[in-house]
Amino acid sequence: MNVPLNESFDDKIRAWFSEPSSFVSENNLSLDSYKIHQKELLLVVDSPPLSPDKQKHISKFFQNFLSSWDEVVDVKTIFTSKKDSLSANEKPPPDLKIGRHPKNEKKPLRPALVDKIIAIASGKGGVGKSTFVSNMALELNKRGLKVGIIDADMHGPSQPTLLNCFKKPMIDPETKKISPSISYGIKFISIGLLIPENQAVIWRGPMLMGALEQFLKDVNWGQLDFLIIDLPPGTGDVQLTLSQKADIDGSVIISTPQDVALIDARKAIQMFERLNVKIFGLVENMSTHICSKCGHEDNIFGNGGVKMEAKTLGLPLLGEIPLDKKIREDSDNGIPFVEANPDIKASKSFSKIVDSLLEKIKRYETTKDTK
């Protein structure tokens, strides 16, 4: 899509978005950027937080209206709500002071009303772990379970984008605890909600540990069936603190099939085994690539590497998720793919993985109770 933009079209699209008393202004939308190639228009639209149904409605309007222009046949829309501004009568949210050094307390960090805490790890970045977490949360929520997410990747938080929510959390005036943000019925907390969009988190270990401890004990999680921890890559301080102090119930390891990813996945497995954290199973992500045009499957990253690793280590393979273009598109739009495209193969595979995980957890709890 990197082609010179037609200047007259640029004037036309920007003038249309600037029109007063229009659909765009009524919905408080503005044009962030766009690209056009061979009559395919990609719009990046700044908006207030929108429900999935509202996003679909606006996207459909853009498609129907703009496709009437000679320059446009197909329209794809990406929404971003990162630039919400305060009105003149609104006060800025309080400074939550996230990132202070941890206190030398021996109190457990596990939230009192949380039934299960499950850590999702990969050992390596870029294997789809955060996307897995947001979709896992939504699948559990679809089953009537109350779910929360801690985005523990302080240096690369992804959950605000994946859940399309950037509103800064507030402090509950009664409990003095942080009220988590809520999107798609999922409660979540992330450093990405608490710092400016493009600001880097340049913290040493103690500040990272302090933030993690606050996410566990200073957030008003309420009653949850599952609290899912989206771990950062590696086997460092965050993983150790969580495993040693939060009394987590178990973990899931996610990896792509290629050897370079499996090397780091093995390190994550070894870490949890040394810390006596139950590993409920492994997931192979991007197991095959499905062509969006013909449906042909190709093993771009190899295939079966995680399955073979699980067999070697005596661990369950929870399932395999194919690489599908729609997953990337939905994630960029802030819609979990199991919500946006429930009928694609990746969504059906994911649903089976969650069923398998719940079965493994139930079996493990039954085994513990009989000992």
C-alpha positions as CSV (number, residue, x, y, z in Angstrom):
1,M,0.0,0.0,0.0
2,N,3.0,2.3,-0.2
3,V,2.2,4.3,-3.3
4,P,2.0,8.0,-3.8
5,L,-1.3,9.4,-2.6
6,N,-3.5,11.3,-5.0
7,E,-3.5,14.9,-3.8
8,S,-7.1,15.6,-4.9
9,F,-8.3,12.5,-3.0
10,D,-6.4,13.6,0.0
11,D,-8.2,17.0,0.0
12,K,-11.5,15.2,-0.6
13,I,-11.2,12.7,2.3
14,R,-9.9,15.3,4.8
15,A,-12.7,17.8,3.8
16,W,-15.3,15.1,4.2
17,F,-14.1,14.2,7.7
18,S,-14.1,17.9,8.6
19,E,-17.7,18.6,7.6
20,P,-19.8,19.9,10.5
21,S,-23.3,18.3,11.2
22,S,-22.4,15.0,9.5
23,F,-22.3,11.4,10.5
24,V,-18.6,11.8,11.3
25,S,-19.1,14.8,13.6
26,E,-22.2,13.3,15.3
27,N,-20.2,10.3,16.3
28,N,-17.1,12.4,17.4
29,L,-14.9,10.7,14.8
30,S,-11.8,12.2,13.2
31,L,-9.3,11.0,10.6
32,D,-6.0,9.9,12.1
33,S,-4.5,8.6,8.9
34,Y,-5.2,6.6,5.8
35,K,-3.7,4.6,3.0
36,I,-5.1,3.8,-0.4
37,H,-3.9,1.3,-2.9
38,Q,-5.7,-0.1,-6.0
39,K,-9.0,1.4,-4.7
40,E,-8.6,-0.3,-1.3
41,L,-8.9,2.4,1.4
42,L,-7.6,1.7,4.9
43,L,-8.9,4.3,7.4
44,V,-7.4,4.9,10.9
45,V,-10.1,6.7,12.8
46,D,-9.8,8.4,16.2
47,S,-12.9,7.8,18.2
48,P,-14.3,7.6,21.8
49,P,-14.4,4.1,23.2
50,L,-16.9,2.1,21.0
51,S,-18.7,-1.2,21.5
52,P,-18.1,-3.9,18.9
53,D,-21.6,-3.3,17.5
54,K,-21.0,0.4,17.2
55,Q,-17.7,-0.2,15.4
56,K,-19.4,-2.5,12.9
57,H,-22.1,0.0,12.3
58,I,-19.6,2.8,11.6
59,S,-17.5,0.6,9.4
60,K,-20.5,-0.4,7.4
61,F,-21.4,3.3,6.9
62,F,-17.9,4.1,5.7
63,Q,-18.0,1.1,3.3
64,N,-21.4,2.1,1.9
65,F,-20.7,5.8,1.6
66,L,-17.1,5.9,0.5
67,S,-17.4,3.1,-2.0
68,S,-19.6,5.4,-4.1
69,W,-16.5,7.5,-4.8
70,D,-14.7,6.7,-8.0
71,E,-11.4,6.2,-6.2
72,V,-12.7,3.6,-3.7
73,V,-14.1,0.1,-3.9
74,D,-13.3,-1.4,-0.6
75,V,-13.0,0.3,2.8
76,K,-11.4,-1.1,6.0
77,T,-11.5,0.8,9.2
78,I,-9.3,0.7,12.3
79,F,-10.5,2.5,15.4
80,T,-8.2,4.1,18.0
81,S,-9.4,5.8,21.2
82,K,-6.0,6.8,22.4
83,K,-6.6,10.6,22.2
84,D,-9.5,11.0,24.5
85,S,-9.4,14.5,25.9
86,L,-11.0,15.9,29.0
87,S,-13.8,18.4,28.7
88,A,-13.6,21.8,30.4
89,N,-15.6,20.6,33.4
90,E,-13.7,17.3,33.9
91,K,-10.9,16.8,36.3
92,P,-7.9,14.6,35.4
93,P,-7.9,11.2,37.0
94,P,-5.7,10.9,40.1
95,D,-2.1,9.9,40.0
96,L,-2.1,6.2,41.0
97,K,1.6,6.2,41.8
98,I,2.1,2.9,40.0
99,G,5.7,1.6,40.1
100,R,6.8,2.4,43.7
101,H,9.2,-0.1,45.2
102,P,7.7,-3.2,46.8
103,K,7.1,-3.2,50.5
104,N,8.9,-5.8,52.6
105,E,5.7,-7.5,53.7
106,K,5.1,-11.2,54.2
107,K,1.4,-10.9,53.4
108,P,0.3,-13.0,50.4
109,L,-0.3,-11.1,47.2
110,R,-3.2,-13.3,46.0
111,P,-6.5,-11.4,45.8
112,A,-8.9,-12.9,48.3
113,L,-11.9,-13.4,46.1
114,V,-10.1,-14.9,43.1
115,D,-10.7,-18.6,42.6
116,K,-8.0,-19.4,40.0
117,I,-4.8,-17.6,38.9
118,I,-3.4,-18.8,35.6
119,A,-0.1,-17.5,34.1
120,I,0.3,-17.5,30.4
121,A,4.0,-17.6,29.4
122,S,6.0,-18.1,26.2
123,G,9.6,-17.3,27.2
124,K,9.9,-15.5,23.9
125,G,8.2,-12.4,22.5
126,G,6.2,-12.3,19.2
127,V,4.5,-15.7,19.5
128,G,1.0,-14.4,20.1
129,K,0.8,-14.7,23.8
130,S,-1.1,-11.5,24.5
131,T,-3.6,-12.2,21.8
132,F,-4.0,-15.7,23.3
133,V,-4.7,-14.1,26.7
134,S,-7.4,-11.7,25.5
135,N,-9.2,-14.4,23.5
136,M,-8.9,-16.9,26.3
137,A,-10.5,-14.4,28.7
138,L,-13.4,-13.8,26.3
139,E,-13.9,-17.6,25.8
140,L,-14.1,-18.1,29.5
141,N,-16.5,-15.1,29.9
142,K,-18.7,-16.7,27.2
143,R,-19.0,-19.7,29.4
144,G,-20.5,-17.5,32.2
145,L,-17.2,-17.2,34.2
146,K,-16.0,-13.9,35.7
147,V,-12.6,-13.1,34.3
148,G,-9.8,-10.6,34.9
149,I,-6.5,-9.9,33.2
150,I,-3.2,-8.5,34.6
151,D,-1.0,-7.3,31.8
152,A,2.3,-7.9,33.5
153,D,4.4,-7.0,30.5
154,M,5.4,-3.6,31.8
155,H,7.8,-2.8,28.9
156,G,5.4,-3.9,26.1
157,P,1.8,-3.7,27.3
158,S,-0.6,-5.0,24.6
159,Q,-4.0,-5.6,26.4
160,P,-5.3,-2.0,26.0
161,T,-5.0,-2.2,22.2
162,L,-6.3,-5.8,22.0
163,L,-9.3,-4.9,24.2
164,N,-9.7,-1.5,22.6
165,C,-9.8,0.3,26.0
166,F,-7.5,3.2,27.0
167,K,-9.4,4.8,29.8
168,K,-7.3,5.5,32.8
169,P,-8.5,3.5,35.9
170,M,-9.9,5.5,38.8
171,I,-9.7,5.0,42.6
172,D,-12.7,3.6,44.4
173,P,-13.6,6.3,47.0
174,E,-14.8,3.7,49.5
175,T,-12.1,1.0,49.3
176,K,-9.3,3.3,48.2
177,K,-8.4,0.6,45.7
178,I,-7.9,0.9,42.0
179,S,-11.0,0.1,39.9
180,P,-9.9,-2.0,36.9
181,S,-10.9,-1.1,33.5
182,I,-13.6,-3.2,31.8
183,S,-13.9,-4.2,28.2
184,Y,-16.1,-7.0,26.7
185,G,-17.0,-7.9,30.2
186,I,-13.4,-8.5,31.2
187,K,-11.8,-6.6,34.0
188,F,-8.2,-5.7,33.3
189,I,-5.2,-3.6,34.5
190,S,-2.2,-2.6,32.4
191,I,0.6,-0.1,32.7
192,G,-0.5,0.9,29.2
193,L,-3.6,2.5,30.8
194,L,-1.5,4.5,33.2
195,I,1.2,6.2,31.1
196,P,1.1,8.4,28.0
197,E,0.8,6.5,24.8
198,N,4.4,6.8,23.5
199,Q,6.2,7.0,26.8
200,A,8.7,4.2,27.5
201,V,8.7,2.4,30.8
202,I,12.3,2.7,31.9
203,W,12.2,0.9,35.3
204,R,14.6,-1.3,37.1
205,G,13.5,-4.6,38.8
206,P,12.3,-3.1,42.1
207,M,9.9,-0.8,40.4
208,L,8.6,-3.5,38.1
209,M,8.0,-5.7,41.2
210,G,6.2,-2.8,42.9
211,A,3.9,-2.4,40.0
212,L,3.1,-6.1,39.8
213,E,2.4,-6.2,43.6
214,Q,0.0,-3.2,43.2
215,F,-1.8,-4.9,40.3
216,L,-2.4,-7.9,42.6
217,K,-3.3,-6.4,46.0
218,D,-4.3,-2.8,45.3
219,V,-6.8,-3.4,42.5
220,N,-10.4,-4.0,43.4
221,W,-10.8,-7.3,41.5
222,G,-14.0,-8.4,43.3
223,Q,-15.0,-12.0,42.9
224,L,-13.4,-13.7,39.9
225,D,-13.4,-17.3,38.6
226,F,-10.2,-16.6,36.7
227,L,-7.4,-14.0,36.9
228,I,-5.2,-14.5,33.9
229,I,-1.6,-13.1,34.0
230,D,-0.1,-12.0,30.6
231,L,3.5,-12.5,31.4
232,P,6.4,-10.7,29.7
233,P,9.0,-12.7,27.7
234,G,11.8,-14.3,29.5
235,T,12.3,-15.8,33.0
236,G,13.1,-12.8,35.1
237,D,11.9,-10.9,38.2
238,V,8.2,-10.6,37.2
239,Q,7.9,-14.4,36.7
240,L,9.7,-15.2,39.9
241,T,7.7,-12.7,42.0
242,L,4.4,-14.0,40.7
243,S,5.3,-17.6,41.2
244,Q,6.7,-17.2,44.7
245,K,4.3,-14.6,46.2
246,A,1.0,-14.8,44.4
247,D,0.3,-18.5,44.9
248,I,-0.7,-19.1,41.3
249,D,-2.7,-22.2,40.4
250,G,-0.8,-23.0,37.2
251,S,0.4,-22.0,33.9
252,V,0.0,-22.4,30.1
253,I,3.0,-22.3,27.7
254,I,2.4,-20.9,24.2
255,S,5.0,-21.2,21.4
256,T,5.2,-21.3,17.6
257,P,6.5,-24.6,16.1
258,Q,10.0,-23.3,15.1
259,D,13.0,-24.3,17.0
260,V,14.1,-20.7,18.0
261,A,10.8,-20.2,19.8
262,L,10.8,-23.7,21.4
263,I,14.3,-23.0,22.9
264,D,12.8,-20.1,25.0
265,A,9.6,-22.1,25.7
266,R,11.7,-24.8,27.3
267,K,13.3,-22.2,29.6
268,A,9.8,-21.1,30.7
269,I,8.8,-24.7,31.4
270,Q,12.0,-25.3,33.4
271,M,11.4,-22.2,35.4
272,F,7.9,-23.2,36.4
273,E,8.9,-26.8,37.2
274,R,11.7,-25.5,39.5
275,L,9.2,-23.2,41.3
276,N,6.7,-26.1,41.6
277,V,4.1,-24.3,39.5
278,K,1.7,-26.7,37.7
279,I,1.9,-26.6,33.9
280,F,-1.6,-27.4,32.5
281,G,-0.4,-27.7,29.0
282,L,1.3,-26.3,25.8
283,V,-0.3,-24.5,22.9
284,E,1.1,-24.3,19.4
285,N,0.3,-21.0,17.8
286,M,0.7,-20.2,14.1
287,S,0.8,-23.9,13.5
288,T,-0.2,-23.5,9.8
289,H,-1.0,-20.5,7.6
290,I,-4.4,-20.5,5.9
291,C,-4.6,-18.6,2.7
292,S,-7.4,-16.0,2.8
293,K,-8.2,-16.5,-0.9
294,C,-8.0,-20.2,-1.5
295,G,-8.0,-21.8,2.0
296,H,-4.7,-23.6,1.3
297,E,-2.7,-24.4,4.5
298,D,1.1,-24.0,4.5
299,N,3.5,-24.8,7.4
300,I,5.4,-21.5,7.3
301,F,6.9,-21.9,10.8
302,G,7.0,-25.7,10.6
303,N,4.4,-27.9,12.2
304,G,4.1,-30.2,15.1
305,G,7.2,-28.9,17.0
306,V,5.2,-28.1,20.1
307,K,3.3,-31.4,19.9
308,M,6.6,-33.2,19.8
309,E,8.0,-31.1,22.7
310,A,4.9,-31.8,24.8
311,K,5.3,-35.5,24.2
312,T,9.0,-35.4,25.1
313,L,8.3,-33.6,28.3
314,G,5.2,-35.6,29.3
315,L,3.0,-32.5,29.2
316,P,-0.4,-32.1,27.6
317,L,-0.8,-30.4,24.2
318,L,-4.0,-28.3,24.6
319,G,-4.3,-27.6,20.9
320,E,-3.0,-25.8,17.8
321,I,-4.1,-22.4,16.4
322,P,-3.5,-21.7,12.7
323,L,-2.1,-18.4,11.5
324,D,-5.0,-16.4,10.0
325,K,-5.0,-12.9,8.5
326,K,-8.3,-12.2,10.3
327,I,-6.6,-12.6,13.7
328,R,-4.2,-9.8,12.9
329,E,-7.0,-7.6,11.6
330,D,-9.3,-8.2,14.5
331,S,-6.4,-7.6,17.0
332,D,-5.5,-4.3,15.4
333,N,-9.1,-3.3,15.6
334,G,-9.3,-4.1,19.3
335,I,-11.8,-7.0,18.8
336,P,-10.9,-10.5,20.1
337,F,-11.0,-12.8,17.0
338,V,-13.3,-15.3,18.8
339,E,-15.8,-12.5,19.0
340,A,-15.3,-11.0,15.6
341,N,-15.0,-14.2,13.6
342,P,-16.4,-17.1,15.7
343,D,-16.8,-19.4,12.7
344,I,-13.2,-19.4,11.4
345,K,-11.0,-22.4,12.0
346,A,-8.7,-20.4,14.4
347,S,-11.7,-19.5,16.7
348,K,-13.0,-23.1,16.7
349,S,-9.5,-24.4,17.5
350,F,-9.3,-21.8,20.3
351,S,-12.6,-22.8,21.8
352,K,-11.4,-26.5,21.9
353,I,-8.2,-25.3,23.7
354,V,-10.1,-23.5,26.4
355,D,-12.4,-26.6,26.9
356,S,-9.3,-28.8,27.2
357,L,-7.7,-26.4,29.7
358,L,-10.8,-26.3,31.8
359,E,-10.9,-30.1,31.8
360,K,-7.2,-30.3,32.8
361,I,-7.8,-27.8,35.7
362,K,-10.9,-29.8,36.9
363,R,-9.0,-33.1,36.8
364,Y,-6.0,-31.6,38.6
365,E,-8.3,-30.1,41.4
366,T,-10.0,-33.5,41.8
367,T,-6.6,-35.3,42.1
368,K,-5.5,-32.8,44.7
369,D,-8.7,-33.2,46.7
370,T,-8.3,-37.0,46.8
371,K,-4.7,-36.9,48.2
